[in-house]
Amino acid sequence: MAIPIIDLFAGPGGLGEGFTSVRDGHGKPVFEIKLSIEKDESAHKTLTWRSFYRQFINKGKTLPDEYYQAYQEKDLKKREEIIEQALSEYPEGKIAREEACLVELGSKKWPSSKVDNLIINQIGQKPDKWVLIGGPPCQAYSNAGRSRVGGIRKDDHRVYLYKEYLRIIKKHSPSVFVMENVKGLLSAKVGEEKVFDWIKKDLQVGGKYELHSFVKPATKDSDYLIKSELYGIPQKRHRVILLGIRKDLEHKGEYLEKTDQVNLDSVIGKLPIIRSGLNREFVSYDYLHSNNNGKPKRVYTQLKDSDLLWEDYVNQFLSRIKKWDITPLNGLSKGISASKLSIGGEFIKCDSSLEDNHPLHEWYKSLNHQGFEIWKLAGIANHESRAHLTQDLMRYLFASLYVEKNDTFPRLKDYAKHAKELVPDHENVNSGKFTDRFRVQLKNKPATTITSHISKDGHYFIHYDPKQCRSLTVREAARIQTFPDNYLFRGSRTQQFHQVGNAVPPHLAYKMGKIVASMLDQ
């Protein structure tokens, strides 16, 4: 029997994907998610469809054709129709809908008694072995969030959401729990009290649990910090992850093993090459009308995207940048052509998008999931570029060319040094807080942290290839987060980005899951 899992604050399912990918010596899944709880509607839809996938794969069944039809559908509305029909017609769809629950923990609509009933209905009354996983919302603890509001406010309900996680531990006594949060949790305070001290004390639940780190024996708070790039994840994602073990179980002294670092180019470099889109151009200020801040309104010209127009703009920018002697401009002596490019799409046909000998090849291609026929995908989903402001395209092109020569992305002072119009027109541009507002991802290193901010703009996630002159796509962000290629994100592109940015890297969760599986095999 697979060990039941309940996933709280599940997002699109990164932690759950990792744990349910752990196999025993016979190729059977060690864990089975019985309940995923998430309040975001789009993430909940993604969870439901992934659960549908698992009902077939984990039981050795062949995936229905509708799975591939949905993956290959370019129109979001039609894709949703295919998915919802499949969920209604197949018995596996009913199971998936019972597993993935649209619930806001801590809300009046979902009091503790209703949540407890969901748990008992799925796993029964305190089963012998089960695992609780999840990460309470972290915006209140994040360094960026605290910077914006001047510290943690006592009335911020998000600070206390972990208490719902704690309540479920006390009520239902999981064998093991795994709780993930941001690095800022280590330094977060309310008044003079450290939030992390509250959490550590609370999570020991009257001496019933011991807290452990996944990376080393914990003697200080920083020992709970996992630096993902040290463990084979192509991303410098640093997160606090706590492992709680009920005292009737024994920690076996197993920890995550460090591996060679995986660079960005190796995971996104062979994906279909696409260009950015165009949407508008800033032309002037309207001094007769003001915005909410009392400053004159910006006036834009709306543009109709086309290959020729895009090519004309980027080559105008390239001609200017060539005069600044910032790079050898390898391969760009004749300019940039859009003739073989597109802006991508919700599905793009392609043959191979990863080297066969890549250390994560089996993972991305889901080859460890028995019965999955990867060739049926015939391409990549969620790989459409954003449409950008023309002035941002010039900044992206400058930044990616600057990186080729300097092996680091330019700061705002570097933009200002070359051209006034490269400096963004933002109120806090001179505050000194956001000198890295436009950040190119370096191809020969792990990427920087993919966050939910990627749903707002791509300025921190500029592609290193100047010929594409764009920010990262959802699929590229998903590769960086180590979601398998057959993981389909539902909702609008903005909602897809938000899901990916909030997730735990599934391959890291898989490695943690193997440690937990070994611990429970006693």
C-alpha positions in Angstrom: 0.0 0.0 0.0 1.3 3.4 -0.9 1.8 5.9 2.0 -0.9 8.6 2.0 0.1 12.2 1.6 -1.8 15.4 2.4 -0.5 18.5 0.6 -1.5 21.9 2.2 -1.0 25.2 0.4 -0.2 22.9 -2.6 0.3 25.6 -5.4 0.5 23.7 -8.7 1.9 20.6 -6.9 5.7 20.8 -6.9 6.2 19.0 -3.6 3.6 16.4 -4.4 5.0 15.7 -7.8 8.4 15.0 -6.2 7.1 12.7 -3.5 4.8 10.7 -5.8 7.7 10.1 -8.2 9.5 8.0 -5.6 9.4 4.3 -6.6 10.1 1.2 -4.6 12.2 -1.7 -5.8 9.4 -3.0 -8.0 8.7 0.3 -9.7 5.6 1.0 -7.7 4.9 4.5 -6.2 5.9 4.7 -2.5 3.5 7.7 -1.9 0.0 8.5 -3.0 -1.5 12.0 -2.6 -4.9 11.6 -1.0 -5.7 15.3 -0.6 -4.2 18.5 -2.2 -5.5 21.8 -0.8 -5.0 25.0 -2.6 -7.0 28.3 -2.7 -5.9 29.6 -6.1 -8.4 28.6 -8.8 -5.9 28.1 -11.6 -3.4 26.2 -9.5 -6.2 24.0 -8.3 -7.1 23.2 -12.0 -3.5 22.3 -12.6 -3.5 20.1 -9.6 -6.6 18.3 -10.7 -5.3 17.6 -14.2 -2.0 16.3 -12.8 -3.9 14.0 -10.4 -5.8 12.7 -13.4 -2.5 11.8 -15.0 -1.3 10.0 -11.9 -4.5 7.9 -11.7 -3.3 6.2 -14.9 0.5 6.3 -14.7 0.8 5.1 -11.1 -1.6 2.2 -11.7 0.1 1.0 -14.9 -2.7 2.2 -17.2 -2.3 3.8 -20.6 -3.1 7.5 -20.7 -6.2 8.3 -22.7 -5.9 10.2 -26.0 -7.6 13.2 -24.4 -4.5 13.8 -22.3 -2.4 14.4 -25.5 -5.1 16.3 -27.2 -5.2 18.8 -24.3 -1.4 19.1 -24.2 -1.3 19.8 -27.9 -4.2 22.2 -28.0 -3.0 25.8 -28.8 -6.3 27.5 -27.9 -6.7 27.9 -24.1 -10.5 27.8 -24.2 -10.6 24.6 -26.3 -8.0 23.0 -24.1 -10.2 23.6 -21.0 -13.1 22.1 -22.8 -11.1 18.9 -23.6 -9.9 18.7 -20.0 -13.2 19.2 -18.3 -14.9 16.7 -20.6 -12.2 14.1 -19.8 -12.5 14.7 -16.1 -16.3 14.2 -16.4 -16.2 11.1 -18.6 -13.5 9.0 -16.9 -13.8 7.5 -13.4 -10.2 8.7 -12.8 -11.5 12.3 -13.2 -13.9 11.8 -10.3 -10.9 10.6 -8.1 -8.8 13.6 -9.2 -11.6 16.0 -8.3 -11.9 14.5 -4.9 -8.2 14.7 -4.3 -7.6 18.3 -5.5 -9.7 20.7 -3.3 -10.3 24.4 -3.8 -10.0 25.5 -0.2 -8.8 28.6 1.5 -7.4 27.4 4.8 -8.1 29.7 7.8 -11.1 31.3 6.1 -14.6 31.6 7.5 -15.9 29.5 4.6 -13.6 26.6 5.6 -13.6 26.2 9.4 -11.4 23.6 11.0 -14.3 21.0 11.3 -14.8 21.0 7.5 -11.1 20.7 6.8 -10.9 17.8 9.3 -13.8 16.0 7.6 -11.9 16.3 4.2 -8.8 14.7 5.8 -10.7 11.9 7.5 -12.7 11.1 4.4 -9.5 10.7 2.4 -7.1 8.9 4.8 -9.4 7.7 7.7 -8.9 8.3 11.4 -5.2 8.7 12.1 -3.7 5.9 9.8 -0.5 4.2 11.0 1.7 5.9 8.4 1.0 9.1 6.5 2.9 12.3 5.5 1.9 16.0 5.7 3.6 18.3 3.2 3.2 22.0 2.2 4.4 25.5 2.5 2.3 28.2 4.2 2.1 31.4 2.1 5.4 33.2 2.4 5.0 36.8 1.2 4.8 38.1 4.7 8.2 36.6 5.6 10.1 37.3 2.3 12.8 40.0 2.4 11.2 41.7 -0.6 7.8 41.8 1.0 9.1 43.1 4.3 11.0 45.8 2.4 7.9 47.0 0.7 5.8 47.4 3.9 8.6 48.3 6.3 8.7 45.0 8.2 6.2 42.4 9.4 2.8 43.8 10.6 1.2 42.1 13.5 -2.2 42.3 11.7 -0.9 40.4 8.7 -2.9 37.2 8.8 -0.4 35.4 6.5 2.1 35.4 9.4 -0.1 33.1 11.3 -1.3 30.7 8.5 1.3 28.2 9.6 -0.9 27.7 12.7 -3.5 26.0 10.5 -0.7 23.6 9.4 0.2 23.2 13.1 -3.4 22.5 14.0 -3.6 19.7 11.5 -0.4 18.1 12.9 -1.8 18.2 16.4 -5.2 16.9 15.4 -4.2 14.1 12.9 -0.6 13.2 14.0 1.2 12.5 10.7 4.2 10.2 10.9 6.3 12.8 9.1 5.7 16.4 8.0 7.7 18.6 5.6 7.2 22.4 5.7 8.8 24.7 3.2 9.2 28.5 3.4 11.4 31.4 2.2 14.9 32.2 3.4 13.5 35.4 5.0 11.7 33.3 7.6 15.1 32.9 9.4 15.3 36.7 10.1 11.6 37.6 10.2 10.4 39.2 13.5 7.2 40.5 14.9 8.4 43.1 17.4 11.5 41.6 19.0 10.4 38.0 18.6 11.7 35.8 15.9 9.0 34.1 13.9 11.2 31.1 13.3 11.5 30.5 17.0 7.7 30.4 17.3 7.5 27.9 14.5 10.2 25.6 15.8 8.7 25.5 19.3 5.2 25.0 18.0 6.1 22.3 15.5 7.6 20.1 18.2 4.0 19.7 19.5 4.6 19.1 23.1 7.6 17.0 22.6 5.9 14.6 20.1 8.1 15.5 17.2 11.7 16.2 16.5 12.8 18.7 13.9 15.6 17.9 11.4 17.3 19.4 8.4 17.5 17.7 5.0 21.1 18.8 4.5 23.0 18.2 7.8 22.5 17.7 11.5 20.9 21.0 12.6 22.7 22.9 15.3 21.7 26.4 14.2 18.8 28.0 12.2 20.8 28.4 9.0 21.2 24.6 8.9 17.6 24.3 7.7 18.4 26.3 4.6 18.6 24.3 1.3 20.6 25.9 -1.5 19.0 24.1 -4.4 21.9 24.6 -6.9 24.1 22.4 -4.7 21.7 19.5 -5.2 21.3 19.4 -9.0 18.6 22.0 -9.4 19.4 24.5 -12.2 18.5 27.4 -10.0 19.9 29.3 -7.0 16.8 28.9 -5.0 17.4 29.1 -1.2 14.5 27.9 0.9 14.0 26.9 4.6 12.6 23.3 4.7 11.8 21.6 8.0 11.5 17.9 8.4 9.4 16.9 11.4 9.5 13.3 12.6 7.2 11.7 15.2 9.2 10.4 18.1 8.2 6.8 17.6 10.2 6.9 14.3 14.0 7.2 13.9 16.0 9.5 11.7 18.4 7.3 9.8 21.1 10.0 9.4 20.4 10.4 5.6 20.8 13.8 4.0 20.6 15.3 0.5 23.8 14.6 -1.4 25.5 17.4 -3.2 26.0 17.0 -7.0 27.6 18.9 -9.9 25.8 22.2 -10.6 23.4 22.2 -13.6 23.7 25.3 -15.8 20.8 27.2 -17.4 21.8 26.7 -21.0 21.7 22.9 -20.6 18.0 22.9 -19.6 16.5 25.6 -21.9 19.1 26.0 -24.7 17.5 23.4 -27.0 13.9 24.5 -26.5 12.4 26.0 -29.7 13.9 29.4 -30.5 11.3 32.2 -30.4 11.3 36.0 -30.5 9.5 38.5 -28.2 6.3 40.1 -29.2 5.5 43.8 -29.6 2.6 45.5 -28.0 3.3 49.3 -27.6 5.8 52.1 -27.6 6.1 55.0 -25.2 5.8 58.3 -27.0 5.3 61.2 -24.6 3.8 62.5 -21.3 0.3 64.0 -21.1 0.9 67.0 -18.7 -2.8 67.9 -18.7 -3.8 64.7 -17.0 -2.1 62.9 -14.1 -2.1 59.4 -12.8 -2.9 58.3 -9.2 0.5 59.5 -8.0 -0.1 63.0 -9.4 2.5 62.6 -12.1 1.7 63.2 -15.8 0.2 60.2 -17.6 2.3 58.3 -20.0 1.1 58.2 -23.6 1.7 55.0 -25.7 1.2 54.0 -29.3 -0.3 50.6 -29.7 1.6 48.4 -32.1 0.4 45.4 -34.2 3.0 42.7 -33.9 4.7 41.3 -37.0 8.0 39.8 -37.9 9.0 42.8 -40.1 8.1 45.4 -37.4 9.9 43.4 -34.7 13.0 43.0 -36.9 13.0 46.7 -37.8 12.9 47.7 -34.1 15.6 45.3 -32.8 18.0 46.1 -35.7 17.6 49.9 -35.0 18.5 49.2 -31.4 21.3 46.9 -32.5 22.8 49.7 -34.7 22.9 52.0 -31.8 24.4 49.5 -29.4 27.1 48.5 -31.8 28.6 52.1 -31.4 29.0 51.5 -27.7 31.6 48.7 -28.1 30.2 46.6 -25.3 30.6 43.2 -27.0 32.2 41.5 -30.1 28.6 41.0 -31.4 29.3 37.5 -32.4 27.0 36.3 -35.2 25.2 39.7 -35.3 27.3 41.5 -37.9 24.4 41.2 -40.5 21.8 42.1 -37.9 18.9 40.0 -36.4 16.4 38.2 -38.5 12.9 37.2 -37.6 12.4 35.0 -40.7 12.7 31.7 -38.9 11.2 32.8 -35.6 7.7 33.0 -34.1 6.4 34.2 -30.7 5.8 30.6 -29.8 2.5 29.3 -28.5 0.7 27.1 -26.0 2.0 24.2 -28.0 5.0 24.0 -30.4 6.0 20.9 -32.4 9.6 20.0 -31.9 11.7 16.8 -32.0 14.3 17.1 -29.2 14.6 19.8 -26.6 17.2 18.3 -24.3 20.5 16.4 -24.7 20.1 12.6 -24.2 23.0 12.5 -21.7 21.7 15.4 -19.6 21.6 14.4 -15.9 17.9 15.4 -15.7 16.9 13.9 -19.1 15.0 11.0 -17.5 13.3 13.3 -15.1 12.1 16.0 -17.6 10.9 13.3 -20.0 9.1 11.4 -17.3 10.8 8.2 -18.4 10.7 6.8 -14.8 6.9 6.9 -15.0 6.0 3.5 -16.3 3.7 3.4 -19.3 4.2 7.0 -20.3 4.9 7.3 -24.1 6.9 10.5 -24.4 6.9 10.5 -28.1 3.1 11.1 -28.2 3.7 14.7 -26.9 5.4 15.6 -30.1 6.4 19.0 -28.8 6.4 21.5 -25.9 3.5 23.2 -24.2 3.4 26.6 -22.4 6.2 28.1 -24.5 4.9 31.5 -25.7 6.8 34.7 -25.3 5.5 37.9 -23.9 4.8 41.0 -25.9 7.0 43.9 -24.7 7.3 47.6 -24.7 9.7 48.6 -27.4 11.9 50.5 -24.9 12.1 47.3 -22.9 13.3 45.4 -26.0 16.2 47.8 -26.3 17.1 47.2 -22.6 16.8 43.5 -23.1 19.0 43.5 -26.2 21.6 45.8 -24.5 21.6 43.6 -21.4 22.1 40.3 -23.2 24.9 41.7 -25.3 26.5 43.2 -22.2 26.5 39.8 -20.6 28.4 38.2 -23.5 31.4 40.5 -22.9 31.3 41.0 -19.1 29.8 37.6 -17.9 27.5 39.6 -15.6 24.3 41.5 -16.1 24.4 45.3 -16.2 23.2 47.4 -13.2 21.2 50.6 -13.6 24.4 52.6 -13.5 25.6 50.7 -16.6 22.4 51.5 -18.5 22.7 55.2 -17.6 26.3 55.3 -18.7 25.4 54.3 -22.2 22.1 56.0 -23.0 19.5 58.0 -21.0 16.6 56.2 -22.6 17.9 52.9 -21.3 17.1 54.0 -17.7 13.5 52.9 -16.8 11.1 55.6 -15.9 10.2 54.4 -12.4 9.8 56.4 -9.2 12.3 54.3 -7.2 15.0 54.1 -9.9 17.3 56.3 -7.8 16.5 54.6 -4.5 19.4 52.2 -4.8 17.1 49.3 -3.9 16.5 47.9 -7.4 19.8 48.3 -9.2 19.3 44.9 -10.8 15.8 45.6 -12.1 16.8 44.2 -15.6 18.6 41.0 -15.0 19.9 38.6 -17.7 20.1 35.0 -16.7 23.6 33.7 -17.2 23.8 30.7 -19.5 26.7 28.9 -17.9 25.4 29.1 -14.3 22.2 28.0 -12.5 19.4 30.6 -12.9 18.5 33.0 -10.2 15.3 32.2 -8.1 12.1 31.9 -10.1 9.5 33.8 -8.0 5.9 34.7 -8.5 7.0 38.2 -9.6 7.6 36.6 -13.0 3.9 36.8 -13.5 4.0 40.6 -13.5 6.9 41.2 -15.9 10.0 39.5 -17.2 12.6 42.1 -16.3 14.4 39.8 -13.8 14.3 36.9 -16.2 15.8 38.1 -19.5 16.9 35.3 -21.9 20.6 35.3 -22.5 20.3 35.0 -26.3 20.2 38.5 -27.9 18.8 37.1 -31.1 15.6 36.2 -29.2 15.5 39.5 -27.3 12.9 38.5 -24.7 12.1 37.3 -21.2 11.6 33.6 -20.3 8.5 31.6 -21.2 6.4 29.6 -18.8 8.0 26.4 -20.0 11.5 27.7 -19.6 10.7 28.8 -16.0 9.1 25.3 -15.5 12.4 23.7 -16.7 14.3 25.8 -14.3 12.0 24.7 -11.5 12.4 21.0 -12.8 8.8 20.4 -13.7 8.6 17.4 -16.1 7.8 18.5 -19.7 4.5 16.7 -19.6 3.3 18.9 -16.7 0.6 21.1 -18.1 -0.1 24.4 -16.5 -3.7 25.6 -16.8 -5.1 29.1 -16.8 -3.9 32.3 -18.5 -0.2 32.8 -19.2 0.0 35.2 -16.2 -1.6 32.6 -14.0 0.7 29.9 -15.3 3.8 32.1 -14.4 2.4 32.7 -10.9 2.0 28.9 -10.3 5.5 28.1 -11.5 7.1 30.9 -9.4 5.3 29.7 -6.2 6.3 26.1 -6.5 8.9 23.9 -4.8 11.2 22.3 -7.4 9.8 18.8 -8.0 13.2 17.2 -8.5 14.4 18.5 -5.1 11.1 17.3 -3.6 11.8 13.9 -5.2 15.2 13.7 -3.4 13.6 14.7 -0.1 10.9 12.1 -0.7 13.4 9.3 -1.0 14.8 10.2 2.4 11.3 10.2 3.9 10.5 6.9 2.2 13.6 5.3 3.6 12.7 6.6 7.1 9.2 5.1 7.0 10.5 1.8 5.8 11.2 0.5 9.3 
